[in-house]
Amino acid sequence: MKLINTEIHDINFKDLDKSKINLSDKIIKNIFPLLEGTQLSKLEESESLKYELKRKIKKIKEEKNELENMIIKYRKQKKIKKLLERISNIVNAGLTNSGSYRHETIILIKVIDTLSEDQLNYHLSETLKTINKQFSVLL
């Protein structure tokens, strides 16, 4: 690149501060479109990352809720299994010979899936009491 010396001065020596401002404005005008394009691309990238983050957080919350529901169902099924095992022990021991207890047991087995956890806990404790009472009488 060749530099050509001319008699035209780029800077006005009489008002140096004003010349510096004009020169800086010209530099900014030439560089600003480059910076603006970079800034816009960074802003777009930032917005897309924020959107992805929100989407992933939402997905994680949905999966967390799904897992919590599955844990609740698992606990309930575990209690139902335990209750049915205790009822089986009661039946095998011959404790359901009385008509009212047999009728209650049949109704309980029919509606066991619709019971709440509190009701399941109640019936678990009642069957345990029945088993303990009968076996304590036998001993």
The first five atom37 places (N, CA, C, CB, O) and aatype in JSON, in Angstrom:
{
  "aatype": [12, 11, 10, 9, 2, 16, 6, 9, 8, 3, 9, 2, 13, 11, 3, 10, 3, 11, 15, 11, 9, 2, 10, 15, 3, 11, 9, 9, 11, 2, 9, 13, 14, 10, 10, 6, 7, 16, 5, 10, 15, 11, 10, 6, 6, 15, 6, 15, 10, 11, 18, 6, 10, 11, 1, 11, 9, 11, 11, 9, 11, 6, 6, 11, 2, 6, 10, 6, 2, 12, 9, 9, 11, 18, 1, 11, 5, 11, 11, 9, 11, 11, 10, 10, 6, 1, 9, 15, 2, 9, 19, 2, 0, 7, 10, 16, 2, 15, 7, 15, 18, 1, 8, 6, 16, 9, 9, 10, 9, 11, 19, 9, 3, 16, 10, 15, 6, 3, 5, 10, 2, 18, 8, 10, 15, 6, 16, 10, 11, 16, 9, 2, 11, 5, 13, 15, 19, 10, 10],
  "atom_mask": [
    [1, 1, 1, 1, 1],
    [1, 1, 1, 1, 1],
    [1, 1, 1, 1, 1],
    [1, 1, 1, 1, 1],
    [1, 1, 1, 1, 1],
    [1, 1, 1, 1, 1],
    [1, 1, 1, 1, 1],
    [1, 1, 1, 1, 1],
    [1, 1, 1, 1, 1],
    [1, 1, 1, 1, 1],
    [1, 1, 1, 1, 1],
    [1, 1, 1, 1, 1],
    [1, 1, 1, 1, 1],
    [1, 1, 1, 1, 1],
    [1, 1, 1, 1, 1],
    [1, 1, 1, 1, 1],
    [1, 1, 1, 1, 1],
    [1, 1, 1, 1, 1],
    [1, 1, 1, 1, 1],
    [1, 1, 1, 1, 1],
    [1, 1, 1, 1, 1],
    [1, 1, 1, 1, 1],
    [1, 1, 1, 1, 1],
    [1, 1, 1, 1, 1],
    [1, 1, 1, 1, 1],
    [1, 1, 1, 1, 1],
    [1, 1, 1, 1, 1],
    [1, 1, 1, 1, 1],
    [1, 1, 1, 1, 1],
    [1, 1, 1, 1, 1],
    [1, 1, 1, 1, 1],
    [1, 1, 1, 1, 1],
    [1, 1, 1, 1, 1],
    [1, 1, 1, 1, 1],
    [1, 1, 1, 1, 1],
    [1, 1, 1, 1, 1],
    [1, 1, 1, 0, 1],
    [1, 1, 1, 1, 1],
    [1, 1, 1, 1, 1],
    [1, 1, 1, 1, 1],
    [1, 1, 1, 1, 1],
    [1, 1, 1, 1, 1],
    [1, 1, 1, 1, 1],
    [1, 1, 1, 1, 1],
    [1, 1, 1, 1, 1],
    [1, 1, 1, 1, 1],
    [1, 1, 1, 1, 1],
    [1, 1, 1, 1, 1],
    [1, 1, 1, 1, 1],
    [1, 1, 1, 1, 1],
    [1, 1, 1, 1, 1],
    [1, 1, 1, 1, 1],
    [1, 1, 1, 1, 1],
    [1, 1, 1, 1, 1],
    [1, 1, 1, 1, 1],
    [1, 1, 1, 1, 1],
    [1, 1, 1, 1, 1],
    [1, 1, 1, 1, 1],
    [1, 1, 1, 1, 1],
    [1, 1, 1, 1, 1],
    [1, 1, 1, 1, 1],
    [1, 1, 1, 1, 1],
    [1, 1, 1, 1, 1],
    [1, 1, 1, 1, 1],
    [1, 1, 1, 1, 1],
    [1, 1, 1, 1, 1],
    [1, 1, 1, 1, 1],
    [1, 1, 1, 1, 1],
    [1, 1, 1, 1, 1],
    [1, 1, 1, 1, 1],
    [1, 1, 1, 1, 1],
    [1, 1, 1, 1, 1],
    [1, 1, 1, 1, 1],
    [1, 1, 1, 1, 1],
    [1, 1, 1, 1, 1],
    [1, 1, 1, 1, 1],
    [1, 1, 1, 1, 1],
    [1, 1, 1, 1, 1],
    [1, 1, 1, 1, 1],
    [1, 1, 1, 1, 1],
    [1, 1, 1, 1, 1],
    [1, 1, 1, 1, 1],
    [1, 1, 1, 1, 1],
    [1, 1, 1, 1, 1],
    [1, 1, 1, 1, 1],
    [1, 1, 1, 1, 1],
    [1, 1, 1, 1, 1],
    [1, 1, 1, 1, 1],
    [1, 1, 1, 1, 1],
    [1, 1, 1, 1, 1],
    [1, 1, 1, 1, 1],
    [1, 1, 1, 1, 1],
    [1, 1, 1, 1, 1],
    [1, 1, 1, 0, 1],
    [1, 1, 1, 1, 1],
    [1, 1, 1, 1, 1],
    [1, 1, 1, 1, 1],
    [1, 1, 1, 1, 1],
    [1, 1, 1, 0, 1],
    [1, 1, 1, 1, 1],
    [1, 1, 1, 1, 1],
    [1, 1, 1, 1, 1],
    [1, 1, 1, 1, 1],
    [1, 1, 1, 1, 1],
    [1, 1, 1, 1, 1],
    [1, 1, 1, 1, 1],
    [1, 1, 1, 1, 1],
    [1, 1, 1, 1, 1],
    [1, 1, 1, 1, 1],
    [1, 1, 1, 1, 1],
    [1, 1, 1, 1, 1],
    [1, 1, 1, 1, 1],
    [1, 1, 1, 1, 1],
    [1, 1, 1, 1, 1],
    [1, 1, 1, 1, 1],
    [1, 1, 1, 1, 1],
    [1, 1, 1, 1, 1],
    [1, 1, 1, 1, 1],
    [1, 1, 1, 1, 1],
    [1, 1, 1, 1, 1],
    [1, 1, 1, 1, 1],
    [1, 1, 1, 1, 1],
    [1, 1, 1, 1, 1],
    [1, 1, 1, 1, 1],
    [1, 1, 1, 1, 1],
    [1, 1, 1, 1, 1],
    [1, 1, 1, 1, 1],
    [1, 1, 1, 1, 1],
    [1, 1, 1, 1, 1],
    [1, 1, 1, 1, 1],
    [1, 1, 1, 1, 1],
    [1, 1, 1, 1, 1],
    [1, 1, 1, 1, 1],
    [1, 1, 1, 1, 1],
    [1, 1, 1, 1, 1],
    [1, 1, 1, 1, 1],
    [1, 1, 1, 1, 1],
    [1, 1, 1, 1, 1],
    [1, 1, 1, 1, 1]
  ],
  "atom_positions": [
    [[0.84, -1.17, 0.0], [0.0, 0.0, 0.0], [0.9, 1.25, 0.0], [-0.97, -0.01, 1.23], [1.83, 1.36, 0.8]],
    [[0.61, 2.13, -0.89], [1.4, 3.36, -1.0], [0.67, 4.49, -0.32], [1.68, 3.71, -2.48], [-0.54, 4.66, -0.45]],
    [[1.41, 5.23, 0.38], [0.86, 6.43, 1.0], [1.25, 7.62, 0.14], [1.36, 6.61, 2.47], [2.4, 7.79, -0.26]],
    [[0.26, 8.41, -0.13], [0.49, 9.59, -0.97], [0.35, 10.82, -0.09], [-0.51, 9.64, -2.17], [-0.67, 11.01, 0.58]],
    [[1.34, 11.62, -0.09], [1.29, 12.86, 0.67], [0.6, 13.93, -0.16], [2.71, 13.32, 1.08], [0.98, 14.18, -1.31]],
    [[-0.37, 14.53, 0.4], [-1.07, 15.62, -0.26], [-1.02, 16.84, 0.61], [-2.54, 15.24, -0.58], [-0.59, 16.78, 1.76]],
    [[-1.44, 17.91, 0.08], [-1.47, 19.16, 0.83], [-2.79, 19.32, 1.59], [-1.25, 20.34, -0.11], [-2.98, 20.29, 2.33]],
    [[-3.68, 18.36, 1.39], [-4.98, 18.43, 2.08], [-4.81, 17.81, 3.46], [-6.11, 17.68, 1.26], [-4.39, 16.66, 3.61]],
    [[-5.12, 18.58, 4.44], [-4.98, 18.1, 5.81], [-6.29, 17.44, 6.26], [-4.6, 19.27, 6.76], [-7.38, 17.96, 6.05]],
    [[-6.14, 16.28, 6.9], [-7.31, 15.59, 7.46], [-7.75, 16.24, 8.76], [-7.0, 14.1, 7.69], [-8.92, 16.2, 9.14]],
    [[-6.81, 16.84, 9.42], [-7.1, 17.42, 10.72], [-6.92, 18.92, 10.63], [-6.19, 16.81, 11.82], [-5.93, 19.44, 10.1]],
    [[-7.89, 19.6, 11.17], [-7.82, 21.05, 11.25], [-7.04, 21.41, 12.51], [-9.27, 21.7, 11.25], [-7.52, 21.17, 13.62]],
    [[-5.88, 21.97, 12.36], [-5.04, 22.26, 13.51], [-5.54, 23.41, 14.35], [-3.65, 22.55, 13.05], [-5.13, 23.58, 15.5]],
    [[-6.42, 24.19, 13.8], [-6.92, 25.33, 14.55], [-7.86, 24.88, 15.66], [-7.64, 26.31, 13.62], [-7.81, 25.4, 16.78]],
    [[-8.73, 23.89, 15.35], [-9.68, 23.38, 16.35], [-9.46, 21.87, 16.46], [-11.19, 23.71, 15.96], [-10.18, 21.08, 15.85]],
    [[-8.49, 21.49, 17.22], [-8.04, 20.1, 17.31], [-9.09, 19.19, 17.94], [-6.76, 20.02, 18.1], [-9.28, 18.07, 17.48]],
    [[-9.78, 19.64, 18.97], [-10.8, 18.81, 19.64], [-11.95, 18.49, 18.69], [-11.33, 19.52, 20.9], [-12.44, 17.36, 18.65]],
    [[-12.39, 19.49, 17.95], [-13.49, 19.28, 17.01], [-13.05, 18.32, 15.9], [-13.96, 20.63, 16.4], [-13.84, 17.5, 15.44]],
    [[-11.83, 18.42, 15.47], [-11.3, 17.53, 14.45], [-11.24, 16.09, 14.96], [-9.9, 17.99, 14.0], [-11.52, 15.16, 14.21]],
    [[-10.86, 15.92, 16.22], [-10.83, 14.58, 16.82], [-12.24, 13.97, 16.87], [-10.22, 14.63, 18.23], [-12.42, 12.79, 16.59]],
    [[-13.2, 14.79, 17.22], [-14.59, 14.31, 17.28], [-15.07, 13.92, 15.89], [-15.51, 15.39, 17.89], [-15.71, 12.88, 15.73]],
    [[-14.78, 14.75, 14.89], [-15.2, 14.43, 13.52], [-14.54, 13.14, 13.04], [-14.84, 15.59, 12.55], [-15.18, 12.3, 12.41]],
    [[-13.28, 12.98, 13.34], [-12.56, 11.77, 12.94], [-13.13, 10.54, 13.63], [-11.06, 11.91, 13.25], [-13.32, 9.5, 13.0]],
    [[-13.42, 10.66, 14.91], [-14.01, 9.52, 15.64], [-15.4, 9.19, 15.11], [-14.08, 9.82, 17.14], [-15.77, 8.02, 15.04]],
    [[-16.18, 10.2, 14.73], [-17.5, 9.95, 14.14], [-17.37, 9.2, 12.82], [-18.24, 11.28, 13.91], [-18.15, 8.28, 12.55]],
    [[-16.39, 9.58, 12.0], [-16.18, 8.88, 10.73], [-15.77, 7.43, 10.96], [-15.12, 9.6, 9.9], [-16.22, 6.54, 10.24]],
    [[-14.92, 7.2, 11.95], [-14.5, 5.82, 12.27], [-15.69, 5.0, 12.74], [-13.38, 5.82, 13.35], [-15.88, 3.86, 12.33]],
    [[-16.49, 5.59, 13.59], [-17.68, 4.88, 14.12], [-18.65, 4.56, 12.99], [-18.39, 5.72, 15.2], [-19.22, 3.47, 12.96]],
    [[-18.83, 5.5, 12.06], [-19.74, 5.25, 10.93], [-19.26, 4.09, 10.08], [-19.87, 6.49, 10.07], [-20.08, 3.34, 9.54]],
    [[-17.96, 3.92, 9.96], [-17.42, 2.82, 9.16], [-17.44, 1.49, 9.91], [-16.01, 3.14, 8.73], [-17.64, 0.44, 9.3]],
    [[-17.23, 1.54, 11.2], [-17.14, 0.3, 11.98], [-18.5, -0.11, 12.55], [-16.15, 0.48, 13.12], [-18.71, -1.31, 12.77]],
    [[-19.4, 0.79, 12.77], [-20.68, 0.5, 13.41], [-21.48, -0.61, 12.73], [-21.5, 1.74, 13.45], [-22.0, -1.48, 13.43]],
    [[-21.59, -0.63, 11.4], [-22.35, -1.73, 10.79], [-21.75, -3.1, 11.11], [-22.42, -1.55, 9.29], [-22.5, -4.07, 11.29]],
    [[-20.45, -3.21, 11.18], [-19.82, -4.48, 11.54], [-20.16, -4.87, 12.98], [-18.31, -4.39, 11.37], [-20.51, -6.01, 13.26]],
    [[-20.06, -3.89, 13.87], [-20.37, -4.15, 15.27], [-21.85, -4.46, 15.47], [-19.96, -2.96, 16.14], [-22.2, -5.33, 16.27]],
    [[-22.7, -3.75, 14.76], [-24.14, -3.95, 14.89], [-24.53, -5.35, 14.43], [-24.91, -2.89, 14.09], [-25.35, -6.01, 15.06]],
    [[-23.94, -5.8, 13.32], [-24.23, -7.15, 12.83], [-23.79, -8.21, 13.83], [0.0, 0.0, 0.0], [-24.52, -9.17, 14.07]],
    [[-22.63, -8.03, 14.42], [-22.14, -8.97, 15.43], [-23.02, -8.93, 16.67], [-20.69, -8.64, 15.81], [-23.36, -9.96, 17.25]],
    [[-23.4, -7.72, 17.05], [-24.25, -7.58, 18.22], [-25.61, -8.23, 17.99], [-24.42, -6.1, 18.58], [-26.13, -8.91, 18.87]],
    [[-26.17, -8.02, 16.81], [-27.47, -8.63, 16.51], [-27.38, -10.15, 16.51], [-27.99, -8.15, 15.15], [-28.27, -10.82, 17.03]],
    [[-26.31, -10.68, 15.95], [-26.18, -12.14, 15.95], [-26.02, -12.67, 17.37], [-24.97, -12.57, 15.09], [-26.56, -13.73, 17.7]],
    [[-25.28, -11.94, 18.2], [-25.13, -12.36, 19.61], [-26.46, -12.25, 20.35], [-24.06, -11.5, 20.32], [-26.78, -13.11, 21.18]],
    [[-27.23, -11.21, 20.06], [-28.54, -11.07, 20.71], [-29.48, -12.18, 20.28], [-29.16, -9.69, 20.38], [-30.21, -12.74, 21.1]],
    [[-29.47, -12.5, 19.0], [-30.32, -13.59, 18.51], [-29.9, -14.92, 19.13], [-30.25, -13.69, 16.98], [-30.75, -15.72, 19.52]],
    [[-28.62, -15.13, 19.23], [-28.12, -16.35, 19.86], [-28.52, -16.4, 21.34], [-26.59, -16.45, 19.72], [-28.92, -17.45, 21.85]],
    [[-28.42, -15.26, 22.0], [-28.81, -15.18, 23.4], [-30.29, -15.47, 23.58], [-28.47, -13.81, 23.97], [-30.68, -16.21, 24.49]],
    [[-31.12, -14.9, 22.72], [-32.56, -15.14, 22.8], [-32.89, -16.61, 22.54], [-33.31, -14.25, 21.79], [-33.74, -17.19, 23.22]],
    [[-32.22, -17.21, 21.56], [-32.49, -18.62, 21.27], [-32.05, -19.49, 22.44], [-31.77, -19.05, 19.98], [-32.71, -20.48, 22.75]],
    [[-30.94, -19.14, 23.08], [-30.5, -19.91, 24.25], [-31.47, -19.75, 25.42], [-29.09, -19.48, 24.67], [-31.73, -20.71, 26.15]],
    [[-31.99, -18.55, 25.6], [-32.98, -18.33, 26.66], [-34.24, -19.15, 26.39], [-33.34, -16.83, 26.77], [-34.81, -19.74, 27.31]],
    [[-34.67, -19.17, 25.14], [-35.86, -19.95, 24.77], [-35.62, -21.44, 25.02], [-36.23, -19.7, 23.28], [-36.48, -22.13, 25.56]],
    [[-34.44, -21.93, 24.62], [-34.11, -23.34, 24.84], [-34.08, -23.66, 26.33], [-32.76, -23.68, 24.19], [-34.55, -24.72, 26.75]],
    [[-33.53, -22.74, 27.12], [-33.48, -22.95, 28.55], [-34.88, -23.04, 29.15], [-32.69, -21.82, 29.22], [-35.16, -23.93, 29.96]],
    [[-35.76, -22.13, 28.76], [-37.15, -22.15, 29.26], [-37.84, -23.44, 28.84], [-37.94, -20.93, 28.74], [-38.56, -24.05, 29.63]],
    [[-37.62, -23.86, 27.6], [-38.25, -25.08, 27.1], [-37.74, -26.3, 27.88], [-37.96, -25.25, 25.59], [-38.53, -27.18, 28.23]],
    [[-36.44, -26.34, 28.15], [-35.88, -27.48, 28.88], [-36.34, -27.48, 30.34], [-34.36, -27.45, 28.81], [-36.58, -28.54, 30.92]],
    [[-36.45, -26.3, 30.94], [-36.94, -26.22, 32.31], [-38.38, -26.7, 32.38], [-36.84, -24.77, 32.85], [-38.75, -27.43, 33.31]],
    [[-39.19, -26.31, 31.41], [-40.57, -26.76, 31.36], [-40.64, -28.27, 31.2], [-41.33, -26.06, 30.2], [-41.44, -28.94, 31.86]],
    [[-39.81, -28.82, 30.34], [-39.77, -30.26, 30.12], [-39.35, -30.99, 31.39], [-38.81, -30.61, 28.96], [-39.91, -32.03, 31.74]],
    [[-38.36, -30.44, 32.09], [-37.9, -31.06, 33.34], [-39.01, -31.04, 34.38], [-36.65, -30.33, 33.87], [-39.2, -32.02, 35.11]],
    [[-39.75, -29.93, 34.47], [-40.86, -29.84, 35.43], [-41.94, -30.87, 35.11], [-41.46, -28.43, 35.44], [-42.48, -31.52, 36.01]],
    [[-42.24, -31.02, 33.81], [-43.25, -32.0, 33.41], [-42.79, -33.42, 33.76], [-43.54, -31.9, 31.9], [-43.57, -34.22, 34.27]],
    [[-41.53, -33.71, 33.49], [-41.01, -35.04, 33.81], [-40.97, -35.27, 35.31], [-39.62, -35.22, 33.21], [-41.22, -36.38, 35.79]],
    [[-40.65, -34.22, 36.06], [-40.63, -34.32, 37.53], [-42.03, -34.64, 38.04], [-40.1, -33.01, 38.16], [-42.2, -35.51, 38.89]],
    [[-43.04, -33.93, 37.53], [-44.42, -34.2, 37.94], [-44.84, -35.61, 37.57], [-45.38, -33.18, 37.29], [-45.51, -36.29, 38.35]],
    [[-44.43, -36.05, 36.4], [-44.76, -37.41, 35.96], [-44.12, -38.44, 36.9], [-44.29, -37.64, 34.51], [-44.76, -39.42, 37.27]],
    [[-42.86, -38.22, 37.26], [-42.18, -39.13, 38.18], [-42.82, -39.12, 39.56], [-40.71, -38.77, 38.29], [-42.96, -40.17, 40.19]],
    [[-43.21, -37.94, 40.03], [-43.88, -37.87, 41.33], [-45.19, -38.64, 41.31], [-44.13, -36.41, 41.73], [-45.52, -39.35, 42.27]],
    [[-45.95, -38.52, 40.23], [-47.19, -39.27, 40.1], [-46.93, -40.77, 40.05], [-47.96, -38.83, 38.85], [-47.67, -41.56, 40.63]],
    [[-45.86, -41.15, 39.35], [-45.52, -42.57, 39.29], [-45.13, -43.11, 40.67], [-44.38, -42.81, 38.3], [-45.47, -44.24, 41.02]],
    [[-44.41, -42.3, 41.45], [-44.02, -42.72, 42.8], [-45.25, -42.88, 43.68], [-43.05, -41.69, 43.44], [-45.34, -43.83, 44.46]],
    [[-46.2, -41.96, 43.55], [-47.44, -42.06, 44.33], [-48.2, -43.33, 43.95], [-48.34, -40.82, 44.1], [-48.68, -44.05, 44.83]],
    [[-48.3, -43.61, 42.65], [-48.98, -44.83, 42.21], [-48.25, -46.07, 42.71], [-49.09, -44.87, 40.68], [-48.88, -47.04, 43.12]],
    [[-46.91, -46.03, 42.67], [-46.12, -47.18, 43.14], [-46.38, -47.44, 44.62], [-44.62, -46.94, 42.89], [-46.57, -48.58, 45.02]],
    [[-46.37, -46.37, 45.42], [-46.62, -46.54, 46.86], [-48.0, -47.13, 47.1], [-46.49, -45.19, 47.59], [-48.17, -48.02, 47.94]],
    [[-48.98, -46.63, 46.35], [-50.33, -47.15, 46.51], [-50.4, -48.62, 46.11], [-51.33, -46.33, 45.67], [-51.02, -49.42, 46.82]],
    [[-49.78, -48.99, 45.01], [-49.79, -50.39, 44.57], [-49.05, -51.28, 45.57], [-49.15, -50.51, 43.18], [-49.44, -52.43, 45.79]],
    [[-48.0, -50.75, 46.17], [-47.26, -51.5, 47.18], [-48.14, -51.77, 48.4], [-45.98, -50.73, 47.59], [-48.13, -52.86, 48.96]],
    [[-48.91, -50.75, 48.81], [-49.82, -50.92, 49.95], [-50.94, -51.9, 49.62], [-50.41, -49.58, 50.37], [-51.34, -52.7, 50.46]],
    [[-51.44, -51.82, 48.39], [-52.5, -52.75, 47.97], [-51.97, -54.18, 48.0], [-53.01, -52.39, 46.56], [-52.66, -55.09, 48.46]],
    [[-50.76, -54.36, 47.51], [-50.16, -55.7, 47.51], [-50.02, -56.22, 48.93], [-48.78, -55.68, 46.82], [-50.33, -57.38, 49.21]],
    [[-49.56, -55.36, 49.84], [-49.39, -55.77, 51.23], [-50.73, -56.11, 51.87], [-48.69, -54.66, 52.02], [-50.84, -57.07, 52.62]],
    [[-51.76, -55.3, 51.56], [-53.09, -55.55, 52.09], [-53.64, -56.88, 51.58], [-54.04, -54.4, 51.73], [-54.22, -57.66, 52.33]],
    [[-53.45, -57.13, 50.29], [-53.93, -58.4, 49.72], [-53.18, -59.59, 50.31], [-53.77, -58.39, 48.19], [-53.77, -60.65, 50.51]],
    [[-51.89, -59.42, 50.59], [-51.14, -60.5, 51.24], [-51.68, -60.78, 52.63], [-49.65, -60.16, 51.31], [-51.8, -61.93, 53.04]],
    [[-52.01, -59.71, 53.36], [-52.56, -59.9, 54.71], [-53.93, -60.55, 54.64], [-52.65, -58.55, 55.45], [-54.26, -61.4, 55.47]],
    [[-54.75, -60.14, 53.67], [-56.07, -60.77, 53.52], [-55.89, -62.24, 53.18], [-56.91, -60.05, 52.41], [-56.63, -63.09, 53.67]],
    [[-54.91, -62.53, 52.34], [-54.62, -63.92, 52.0], [-54.23, -64.71, 53.24], [-53.5, -64.0, 50.95], [-54.66, -65.85, 53.42]],
    [[-53.41, -64.12, 54.11], [-53.03, -64.79, 55.36], [-54.25, -65.03, 56.24], [-51.99, -63.97, 56.11], [-54.37, -66.07, 56.89]],
    [[-55.15, -64.05, 56.27], [-56.36, -64.19, 57.08], [-57.23, -65.32, 56.53], [-57.16, -62.86, 57.1], [-57.76, -66.13, 57.28]],
    [[-57.36, -65.37, 55.2], [-58.17, -66.42, 54.58], [-57.53, -67.78, 54.81], [-58.35, -66.15, 53.07], [-58.22, -68.75, 55.13]],
    [[-56.22, -67.87, 54.64], [-55.52, -69.14, 54.84], [-55.6, -69.63, 56.28], [-54.06, -69.01, 54.44], [-55.6, -70.83, 56.54]],
    [[-55.66, -68.7, 57.2], [-55.77, -69.06, 58.61], [-57.21, -69.42, 58.99], [-55.27, -67.92, 59.49], [-57.46, -69.89, 60.1]],
    [[-58.16, -69.19, 58.08], [-59.55, -69.53, 58.35], [-60.26, -68.51, 59.21], [0.0, 0.0, 0.0], [-61.21, -68.84, 59.91]],
    [[-59.81, -67.28, 59.17], [-60.41, -66.24, 60.01], [-61.62, -65.59, 59.35], [-59.39, -65.19, 60.35], [-62.27, -64.74, 59.97]],
    [[-61.92, -65.95, 58.12], [-63.04, -65.3, 57.42], [-64.31, -66.14, 57.48], [-62.67, -65.05, 55.96], [-65.21, -65.98, 56.66]],
    [[-64.38, -67.02, 58.45], [-65.55, -67.89, 58.54], [-66.79, -67.15, 59.0], [-65.26, -69.03, 59.49], [-67.91, -67.58, 58.7]],
    [[-66.62, -66.05, 59.72], [-67.79, -65.29, 60.16], [-68.36, -64.54, 58.95], [-67.43, -64.29, 61.32], [-67.6, -64.03, 58.12]],
    [[-69.66, -64.47, 58.85], [-70.34, -63.89, 57.68], [-70.06, -62.42, 57.47], [0.0, 0.0, 0.0], [-69.83, -61.99, 56.34]],
    [[-70.06, -61.64, 58.55], [-69.87, -60.2, 58.39], [-68.44, -59.89, 57.95], [-70.18, -59.48, 59.7], [-68.25, -59.02, 57.09]],
    [[-67.45, -60.57, 58.51], [-66.06, -60.29, 58.12], [-65.82, -60.74, 56.69], [-65.08, -61.0, 59.08], [-65.09, -60.08, 55.95]],
    [[-66.42, -61.84, 56.28], [-66.28, -62.32, 54.9], [-66.89, -61.29, 53.94], [-66.95, -63.71, 54.71], [-66.3, -60.98, 52.9]],
    [[-68.07, -60.77, 54.29], [-68.74, -59.78, 53.46], [-67.89, -58.51, 53.36], [-70.14, -59.46, 54.02], [-67.74, -57.95, 52.27]],
    [[-67.35, -58.04, 54.48], [-66.48, -56.86, 54.48], [-65.24, -57.08, 53.62], [-66.07, -56.5, 55.91], [-64.82, -56.18, 52.89]],
    [[-64.67, -58.26, 53.7], [-63.46, -58.58, 52.92], [-63.77, -58.59, 51.43], [-62.89, -59.94, 53.35], [-62.97, -58.09, 50.64]],
    [[-64.89, -59.14, 51.05], [-65.27, -59.17, 49.64], [-65.47, -57.76, 49.11], [-66.56, -60.0, 49.44], [-65.0, -57.44, 48.02]],
    [[-66.14, -56.93, 49.87], [-66.36, -55.54, 49.45], [-65.02, -54.8, 49.35], [-67.31, -54.81, 50.45], [-64.78, -54.05, 48.41]],
    [[-64.15, -55.02, 50.33], [-62.83, -54.39, 50.33], [-62.04, -54.79, 49.09], [-62.04, -54.77, 51.6], [-61.41, -53.94, 48.46]],
    [[-62.07, -56.05, 48.73], [-61.33, -56.51, 47.55], [-61.91, -55.91, 46.27], [-61.36, -58.06, 47.46], [-61.17, -55.6, 45.33]],
    [[-63.23, -55.75, 46.23], [-63.85, -55.16, 45.04], [-63.46, -53.7, 44.82], [-65.36, -55.27, 45.13], [-63.27, -53.27, 43.69]],
    [[-63.34, -52.95, 45.91], [-63.08, -51.51, 45.78], [-61.65, -51.12, 46.16], [-64.04, -50.73, 46.64], [-61.37, -49.94, 46.38]],
    [[-60.76, -52.08, 46.23], [-59.41, -51.8, 46.73], [-58.65, -50.8, 45.85], [-58.62, -53.09, 46.81], [-57.84, -50.03, 46.36]],
    [[-58.92, -50.8, 44.55], [-58.2, -49.87, 43.66], [-58.68, -48.43, 43.8], [-58.37, -50.31, 42.22], [-57.95, -47.51, 43.44]],
    [[-59.87, -48.23, 44.32], [-60.41, -46.87, 44.42], [-60.16, -46.24, 45.78], [-61.91, -46.88, 44.14], [-60.51, -45.08, 46.0]],
    [[-59.57, -46.98, 46.7], [-59.33, -46.45, 48.04], [-58.2, -45.43, 48.04], [-59.01, -47.58, 49.02], [-57.25, -45.53, 47.27]],
    [[-58.33, -44.45, 48.93], [-57.25, -43.47, 49.09], [-56.15, -44.08, 49.95], [-57.78, -42.14, 49.74], [-56.32, -45.17, 50.5]],
    [[-55.03, -43.39, 50.06], [-53.91, -43.92, 50.85], [-54.27, -44.0, 52.33], [-52.67, -43.05, 50.66], [-53.85, -44.92, 53.03]],
    [[-55.04, -43.04, 52.8], [-55.46, -43.07, 54.21], [-56.33, -44.3, 54.49], [-56.22, -41.78, 54.58], [-56.17, -44.97, 55.51]],
    [[-57.25, -44.57, 53.58], [-58.11, -45.74, 53.74], [-57.3, -47.03, 53.65], [-59.22, -45.74, 52.68], [-57.55, -47.99, 54.39]],
    [[-56.32, -47.05, 52.74], [-55.45, -48.23, 52.65], [-54.67, -48.43, 53.95], [-54.48, -48.09, 51.47], [-54.54, -49.55, 54.44]],
    [[-54.14, -47.34, 54.5], [-53.42, -47.43, 55.77], [-54.32, -47.94, 56.89], [-52.83, -46.06, 56.15], [-53.9, -48.76, 57.71]],
    [[-55.56, -47.46, 56.91], [-56.52, -47.92, 57.92], [-56.76, -49.43, 57.78], [-57.86, -47.15, 57.78], [-56.69, -50.16, 58.76]],
    [[-57.03, -49.88, 56.57], [-57.31, -51.3, 56.36], [-56.06, -52.16, 56.61], [-57.83, -51.54, 54.94], [-56.18, -53.29, 57.08]],
    [[-54.88, -51.63, 56.3], [-53.65, -52.37, 56.62], [-53.52, -52.55, 58.13], [-52.42, -51.63, 56.07], [-53.19, -53.64, 58.6]],
    [[-53.78, -51.5, 58.88], [-53.68, -51.61, 60.34], [-54.75, -52.54, 60.9], [-53.79, -50.22, 60.99], [-54.49, -53.3, 61.82]],
    [[-55.96, -52.48, 60.34], [-57.04, -53.36, 60.81], [-56.74, -54.83, 60.52], [-58.37, -52.96, 60.15], [-56.98, -55.69, 61.37]],
    [[-56.23, -55.12, 59.34], [-55.9, -56.52, 59.04], [-54.75, -57.0, 59.92], [-55.52, -56.69, 57.54], [-54.73, -58.16, 60.34]],
    [[-53.8, -56.13, 60.19], [-52.7, -56.51, 61.08], [-53.21, -56.78, 62.48], [-51.62, -55.41, 61.11], [-52.77, -57.73, 63.13]],
    [[-54.16, -55.96, 62.96], [-54.76, -56.19, 64.27], [-55.49, -57.52, 64.3], [-55.73, -55.05, 64.64], [-55.4, -58.27, 65.27]],
    [[-56.22, -57.82, 63.23], [-56.97, -59.08, 63.16], [-56.01, -60.26, 63.19], [-57.84, -59.12, 61.87], [-56.24, -61.23, 63.91]],
    [[-54.95, -60.18, 62.4], [-53.97, -61.27, 62.38], [-53.31, -61.42, 63.75], [-52.91, -61.03, 61.29], [-53.18, -62.53, 64.26]],
    [[-52.88, -60.32, 64.34], [-52.22, -60.38, 65.65], [-53.15, -60.9, 66.73], [-51.71, -59.0, 66.05], [-52.74, -61.68, 67.6]],
    [[-54.41, -60.47, 66.69], [-55.39, -60.91, 67.69], [-55.62, -62.42, 67.57], [-56.74, -60.14, 67.53], [-55.64, -63.13, 68.58]],
    [[-55.79, -62.91, 66.36], [-56.06, -64.33, 66.17], [-54.86, -65.18, 66.57], [-56.44, -64.6, 64.71], [-55.02, -66.21, 67.22]],
    [[-53.67, -64.74, 66.17], [-52.49, -65.54, 66.5], [-52.13, -65.43, 67.97], [-51.32, -65.11, 65.64], [-51.52, -66.36, 68.52]],
    [[-52.48, -64.34, 68.63], [-52.22, -64.24, 70.07], [-53.18, -65.15, 70.84], [-52.37, -62.77, 70.56], [-52.82, -65.66, 71.9]],
    [[-54.4, -65.36, 70.31], [-55.37, -66.27, 70.92], [-54.86, -67.71, 70.76], [-56.79, -66.1, 70.29], [-54.98, -68.52, 71.67]],
    [[-54.29, -68.01, 69.6], [-53.8, -69.37, 69.35], [-52.61, -69.72, 70.22], [-53.43, -69.53, 67.9], [-52.42, -70.88, 70.59]],
    [[-51.8, -68.71, 70.55], [-50.6, -68.98, 71.38], [-51.03, -69.07, 72.82], [-49.5, -67.88, 71.2], [-50.2, -69.29, 73.7]]
  ]
}
